[in-house]
Amino acid sequence: MISAPEPACDLVDMELYALTMIAKREHIPLKYFNFISDNADDSSH
């Protein structure tokens, strides 16, 4: 069973979680770069 992650950061990309777990299990190197394109402010839905 996979235990809950303990991230060493304040921001986690939930969509990448499954791919990360597969890459870790299969020993596949993974690099991911994400650009935050929206603001979490009063104008967000």
DSSP file (Angstrom, degrees, kcal/mol; ACC not computed):
  #  RESIDUE AA STRUCTURE BP1 BP2  ACC     N-H-->O    O-->H-N    N-H-->O    O-->H-N    TCO  KAPPA ALPHA  PHI   PSI    X-CA   Y-CA   Z-CA
    1    1 A M              0   0    0      0, 0.0     2,-0.4     0, 0.0     0, 0.0   0.000 360.0 360.0 360.0 141.3    0.0    0.0    0.0
    2    2 A I        -     0   0    0      1,-0.0     2,-0.1     3,-0.0    19,-0.0  -0.732 360.0-138.7 -88.4 129.9    1.2    3.5   -0.8
    3    3 A S        -     0   0    0     -2,-0.4    -1,-0.0     1,-0.1     0, 0.0  -0.433  32.5 -84.4 -84.4 162.8    1.4    5.9    2.1
    4    4 A A        -     0   0    0     -2,-0.1    -1,-0.1     1,-0.1     2,-0.0  -0.377  52.0-108.7 -64.5 141.4    0.3    9.5    2.0
    5    5 A P        -     0   0    0      0, 0.0    -1,-0.1     0, 0.0    -3,-0.0  -0.322  16.6-150.7 -71.1 155.5    3.0   11.8    0.7
    6    6 A E        -     0   0    0     -2,-0.0    -2,-0.0     2,-0.0     0, 0.0  -0.759  22.9-156.4-123.2  81.8    4.8   14.3    3.0
    7    7 A P        -     0   0    0      0, 0.0     5,-0.1     0, 0.0     0, 0.0  -0.251  16.2-146.0 -65.5 146.3    5.6   17.1    0.6
    8    8 A A  S    S+     0   0    0      2,-0.0     2,-0.3     0, 0.0    -2,-0.0  -0.124  78.0  60.5 -99.5  34.9    8.5   19.4    1.4
    9    9 A C  S    S-     0   0    0      1,-0.0     3,-0.0     0, 0.0     0, 0.0  -0.909  81.1-119.6-150.5 174.8    6.8   22.4   -0.1
   10   10 A D  S    S+     0   0    0     -2,-0.3     2,-0.4     1,-0.1    -1,-0.0   0.537  94.1  60.3 -97.0  -9.1    3.6   24.5    0.1
   11   11 A L        -     0   0    0      2,-0.0     2,-0.4     0, 0.0    -1,-0.1  -0.978  59.6-177.0-127.6 129.3    2.3   23.8   -3.4
   12   12 A V        -     0   0    0     -2,-0.4     2,-1.0    -5,-0.1     3,-0.1  -0.990  23.7-138.1-128.3 132.9    1.4   20.4   -4.8
   13   13 A D    >>  -     0   0    0     -2,-0.4     3,-0.9     1,-0.2     4,-0.6  -0.787  17.0-168.7 -88.9 102.7    0.3   19.6   -8.4
   14   14 A M  G >4 S+     0   0    0     -2,-1.0     3,-0.9     1,-0.2     4,-0.5   0.831  81.8  59.5 -64.5 -33.6   -2.6   17.1   -7.8
   15   15 A E  G 34 S+     0   0    0      1,-0.2     4,-0.4     2,-0.1    -1,-0.2   0.786 105.4  49.4 -67.1 -26.2   -2.8   16.1  -11.5
   16   16 A L  G <> S+     0   0    0     -3,-0.9     4,-2.5     1,-0.2    -1,-0.2   0.577  85.7  90.9 -87.6  -9.7    0.8   15.0  -11.5
   17   17 A Y  H <X S+     0   0    0     -3,-0.9     4,-2.3    -4,-0.6     5,-0.2   0.909  86.7  46.8 -56.0 -49.4    0.5   12.8   -8.4
   18   18 A A  H  > S+     0   0    0     -4,-0.5     4,-2.2    -3,-0.2    -1,-0.2   0.913 113.1  48.9 -62.2 -43.3   -0.4    9.6  -10.2
   19   19 A L  H  > S+     0   0    0     -4,-0.4     4,-2.6     1,-0.2    -1,-0.2   0.887 110.6  51.8 -63.8 -37.9    2.3   10.0  -12.8
   20   20 A T  H  X S+     0   0    0     -4,-2.5     4,-2.4     2,-0.2    -1,-0.2   0.912 109.0  49.3 -64.5 -42.9    4.9   10.6  -10.1
   21   21 A M  H  X S+     0   0    0     -4,-2.3     4,-2.4    -5,-0.2    -2,-0.2   0.896 112.5  47.7 -65.6 -39.5    3.9    7.5   -8.2
   22   22 A I  H  X S+     0   0    0     -4,-2.2     4,-2.6     2,-0.2    -2,-0.2   0.936 112.3  49.4 -65.3 -46.0    4.1    5.3  -11.3
   23   23 A A  H  <>S+     0   0    0     -4,-2.6     5,-3.0     1,-0.2     4,-0.4   0.898 112.8  48.0 -60.3 -40.7    7.5    6.8  -12.2
   24   24 A K  H ><5S+     0   0    0     -4,-2.4     3,-0.9     3,-0.2    -1,-0.2   0.934 112.9  47.4 -64.7 -46.0    8.7    6.2   -8.7
   25   25 A R  H 3<5S+     0   0    0     -4,-2.4    -2,-0.2     1,-0.2    -1,-0.2   0.872 118.0  41.2 -63.7 -38.1    7.5    2.6   -8.6
   26   26 A E  T 3<5S-     0   0    0     -4,-2.6    -1,-0.2    -5,-0.2    -2,-0.2   0.363 110.6-119.0 -93.0   4.3    9.0    1.8  -12.1
   27   27 A H  T < 5 +     0   0    0     -3,-0.9    -3,-0.2    -4,-0.4    -4,-0.1   0.905  59.0 155.0  57.6  45.0   12.2    3.7  -11.4
   28   28 A I      < -     0   0    0     -5,-3.0    -1,-0.2    -6,-0.2    -2,-0.1  -0.909  46.6-120.7-103.1 122.6   11.6    6.1  -14.3
   29   29 A P        -     0   0    0      0, 0.0     2,-0.4     0, 0.0    -5,-0.0  -0.374  34.8-169.2 -61.1 139.4   13.3    9.5  -13.9
   30   30 A L        +     0   0    0      2,-0.0     2,-0.4    -2,-0.0   -10,-0.0  -0.990  16.7 178.2-138.6 127.5   10.8   12.3  -14.0
   31   31 A K        -     0   0    0     -2,-0.4     2,-0.4     2,-0.0     0, 0.0  -0.995  10.5-175.7-124.7 135.2   11.2   16.0  -14.3
   32   32 A Y        -     0   0    0     -2,-0.4     2,-0.5     2,-0.0    -2,-0.0  -0.995   9.3-169.0-136.3 130.8    8.2   18.2  -14.4
   33   33 A F        -     0   0    0     -2,-0.4     2,-0.4     2,-0.0    -2,-0.0  -0.979  10.1-172.9-121.1 129.8    8.0   22.0  -14.9
   34   34 A N        -     0   0    0     -2,-0.5     2,-0.6     2,-0.0    -2,-0.0  -0.972  13.2-156.2-127.9 136.4    4.8   23.8  -14.2
   35   35 A F        -     0   0    0     -2,-0.4     2,-0.6     2,-0.0    -2,-0.0  -0.955  19.3-135.9-110.6 121.3    3.9   27.4  -14.9
   36   36 A I        +     0   0    0     -2,-0.6    -2,-0.0     1,-0.1     0, 0.0  -0.666  27.2 175.3 -78.9 117.4    1.1   28.8  -12.8
   37   37 A S        +     0   0    0     -2,-0.6     2,-0.3     2,-0.0    -1,-0.1   0.397  53.3  61.6-108.5   1.5   -1.1   30.7  -15.2
   38   38 A D  S    S-     0   0    0      6,-0.0     2,-0.4     2,-0.0     6,-0.0  -0.890  72.0-127.7-127.3 161.0   -4.0   31.8  -13.0
   39   39 A N        -     0   0    0     -2,-0.3     2,-1.4     2,-0.0    -2,-0.0  -0.856   9.8-139.5-106.8 139.5   -4.3   33.9   -9.9
   40   40 A A        +     0   0    0     -2,-0.4     2,-0.2     3,-0.1    -2,-0.0  -0.672  66.0 109.3 -94.5  79.2   -6.0   32.8   -6.7
   41   41 A D  S >  S-     0   0    0     -2,-1.4     3,-1.5     0, 0.0    -2,-0.0  -0.611  88.5 -65.6-136.3-164.5   -7.7   36.1   -6.0
   42   42 A D  T 3  S+     0   0    0      1,-0.3    -2,-0.0    -2,-0.2     0, 0.0   0.704 126.3  57.9 -64.7 -20.3  -11.2   37.7   -6.1
   43   43 A S  T 3  S+     0   0    0      2,-0.0    -1,-0.3    -4,-0.0     2,-0.2   0.528  84.5 100.5 -89.6  -5.5  -11.5   37.3   -9.8
   44   44 A S    <         0   0    0     -3,-1.5    -4,-0.1     1,-0.1    -6,-0.0  -0.529 360.0 360.0 -81.3 148.8  -11.0   33.5   -9.8
   45   45 A H              0   0    0     -2,-0.2    -1,-0.1     0, 0.0    -5,-0.1   0.423 360.0 360.0 -91.4 360.0  -14.1   31.2  -10.1
